[in-house]
Amino acid sequence: MKNPPGCVAVVAETRSEVVFRFTQAMLRERRVSLETFVGDVQDQYHLRVASAARIVEFKTDGDVFRRAGTNAQKLRRYMQGEVNLPVDLEEAWVEALPHPYRAECKRELARRYGFLDVPLPDVSGISDVVSLGRLTAEYATLLQDMAPIVENGGHSAQQLVQARAVIDQLISSAEGLGALLQREAEQLGPGLGG
């Protein structure tokens, strides 16, 4: 079917193409070779995927330069579309990207699902009060991200879907804040929790 006059066909990038675009930008702008970057991808892959579950086999023995070249060739094949990027390698690949490329890539991948990229705070080993502060900061970030959606009064369907996702996240955050406050009050003394 032909496009109506004035309409242009939009061909969306695949997830892999998004990852490769950020990778190519990083390689070009930072003047890093694929042979250097592949070591970071391999490290992340081995950290994130159990050895029994790994689909991709990176060369780990022999001459370091030959090994880097062989492993970089694997990445080139993915980037050139000769081989499809395995899902379990995608996550490691994105994590191997340095800041700000990693953050921007994650943000764009999240948007594909209609989500805002708001990292969860690491709450391990800290008190609920500190956790409450971080959760509050994340709540503020969500509100800030929502402001442009409702600012001018004209909303597209996609903006309304995004706004709904933000509202759902805000509700979830508020419930989390309430639970943390409840716990803190109960730890301070009997009868304070509610």
N, C-alpha and C positions, 0 to 999 in steps of 0.2 A: 504494500500500500504506500502510495506517495504521500509525503507531508503536505498539509494544506499550505497555501501561499503565506509567506511571512513566518512560518514555523520552521524551526531548525531542530533536527533530530539531536537529542542529547544522549551521548554514549557515556555512561558512568564508568569510572575506573573500577576495577576489581580491587578487593582488599590488598592483594599482592601488589598491584600496580601502585597503590598508595604507599605501601612500605618501600617499594623500589624507588619511587620518586623522592622520598625523603632521604633514602640511602644515597642516591646519586647526587642530590644537593649537598649532603654532608661530605661525600668524597671529593666533590669539586671545590666546595668552599673552604674546606679544611686541608685540602691537598693531601688526603690520606689515600693510601693504596688499598685496593680490595684485599690484597695479601695481608695487610696489617689488620684491617677490620674483621676479617674472618676469624682471627684468634678470639676477639671479643664475642662474636656470635657463637663460636664453639664453646667457650667458657659458660656463657649463659644457657646454652642448650644442655650442657652436661649438668648444670646446677638445677635446671627446671624439669628435666625429663629423666625418669628412672632408666637405667641402662637397658633393662629388659623391654622397655616400651619404645625405645628410640627407633625411628625409621631411617633417619639420616646417619650415615656412618662417616664421621670425619677421620681422616688419617691422623694418627697420634704418634707414630714412630718414624724413625729414620731422620734424615737430614732436615733441619728446621726450615730451610729455604724451599726445598723440594716439597715438604709437607704443606707449607703455606701456599705454594703455587697450586698444588693439587686441590686443596680445600677451597681456595679462591675460585678455581674453575667450577666447582659445584655451585657456588653462589652466582657466578656468571650465567650458568645454564638456567637457573631459576629466573634471573633478571631478564634474560633474553627470551623467556617463554618456552624454552626447549623442554623444561620439566616443570610441573606444577609445584608450587611452594606448599609443603606439608603444614598443616595447621599447628602442630606442635613446634615447628621451627619458627613460625611467624612470631610467636610471643617472645622467644629468645632473641630473634633478630631485632625486634623493636626495642627490647630492653638493652641490646648492645649499642644502639644509637646513643651518641652523647647528647647532653642537654644543649640546645633547646630542641633539637630535631626529634628526640624521643617524645618529649611532651607534646609537640605539635602533631606528631604522627598519631599518638594515642588520642588526642583531642579529635582529630579528623575521623579516626576509626570509630570512636564513640558516637560522633554525630551521625554516622551512617545508620545507627540504630535509634536515633532520635534522643540520645542521652547527652547530658553535659558531662564533661570530664572533670570531676571533682574528686581528687584522691582522698581515700579514707585516711584519717590520721592514725598513726601507729600508737596504740594505747597500751602496748605491752610494757610492764614494769613501771607504770606511772599511776598516780592516784586518780580517783574519779574526778576530783576537782580540776586537775590539769586536763584530764580527758574532756570534761565539760567545757573548759575554755577552748580547746581545739575544735570540739563539735560546734560550739557557738561561732567560731571563726569560719568554719565550713558553711554554716547556715548563712552567714553574711555574704560569702562568696556566691552561694546559690541565688540570693536576692539580687546581688549585683549583676549576675548573668541574666536574670529574668527582666531586669529594668528595660533593656532595649526592645524586648519583645512587646511590652505593653506601653512603651513610652509615647508613641505617636498616635495611638488609637486605631490605626489601620493594621489589621492582622491577616496574614496569609494562613491557609490551612496548616502549613508546616509549622508556623510560629505558634499557633494554638496548640498543636500536638506537643511542641517543645515546652510551652508554658504549662501544660497539664503534667508533663513529666517532672518539671521543676517543682510544681505544687505538691506532687506525690512525694518527692524527695524532701520537701520542707516539712510535710506532715510526718514523715518517718523520722526526720531529725528532731522535730518537736517532741515526738513520743520518746525518742532516745534521751533527750534532755530531761524530760519529766521523770523517767526511770532513774537517771543518774541522780537527780535532785532528791528523789524519794530515798534512794539508798544512802546518800550522804546524811540526810536528816535522820534516818533510823540509826546510823552509826554515831551521831552526835548525842543521842539520848532517847530514852523511852518516851513515847507519846509525841515526838516531833515528826514522825513519819507520816502522820496522816489522820 
